[in-house]
């Protein structure tokens, strides 16, 4: 695989970390507000969305470090490592849409 594609991909997915401090603060406040007497489907979807949105840096840095430190990368592993942050973002968007529908 061309060396420029992974670099650009990690830069684009890493640029989302610029707004992450605001997302983290909002997520902590929302997690504190989600609790209550009953735990229904709405609360479950909201909690999963908040956990996914707040754990994005873990996915990003794990895939970036694995990509950098892995010496012999197969093509399949390289594609998986490059696409892991995007898969994480797609799951976050899916849970956001489900939260809007259920809530």
N, C-alpha and C positions, 0 to 999 in steps of 0.2 A: 504494500500500500504506500502511496505517496506520503512523504514525511510532512508535507504542508497541511494535509487534511486533518490529521490528529491535532496539530498545533492550533489551527484555526478553530477546530471544534472545541477544544478545551478552553480557549480564550473566550469564545462566545458563551459557553455554558458557565464559565467562571465570572463573566461580567454580571451575572445575576446576583453574585455575592456582594455587590456594591450596595444593594438595597436590603441585604439580609438583616442588619441590625434593627431596622424598623419592623421587618416581618417577625423577628424573634420577640421583640417587646410586645407587639400586638398579639402574637401567639400565646405568650405567657399570660397576658390579661384574659384572653379568650378561654384558655384552659381553666383558669380560676373561675370563670363564669359558667362553664358548661355543666358543672356538677349539679346536684339537686337530690330530691327525694327518690325519684324513679329514674331508671336508666333505660331509655327506649331507643328505637332505631335512629331517631334524629340525633340524640346525644352520642351514639356510637359512631355515626358517620361524621359528625362534627369533630369528635376526638381523633378519629383516623385522619381526617383532613389536616387538623392542626399538627399532629405528630409528623405527618409527611412533609408539611410545609416547613416545619422547624428542623427536620433532620436532613435537609438537602445538602448542607456543607459536609456532612459525614459521607454521603454517597459521592459527592464531587471529589473530595480529597482522597477517599479510598481508591476510587478508580484512577485518579491522577497519579498517586503514589505507586499503585500496582503497575500502571503503564510505564512509568519512568524506571522502576526498579526491576521489572521483569526483563531478563536478558534475551531469552529466545522466545519471541512472541509468535504464536501462530496467527494466521489471518483471522480465524474465528474469535480468538481471545482479544485481538486488537479491536475488532469491530464491537464486541461486547463491552469492552472497557470504554470505548469512545461513546457508545450509545447509552451507557448506564445512567448518566445524569439526565439525559433526555427522556428515558423511560420513567425515571423518578418524577420528573416534571409532568409527564403525561398522566401518571397515576394521581398526582396532586390535582390536576385539572379535572379528571374524572370524578374524584371524590368531592370536589367543589361543586360540580354540576349535580351530583347525586344529593348533596346537602341542600342545594337550592330546590330540588324537586321534592325531597322528603320534608324539609323544614317548612 
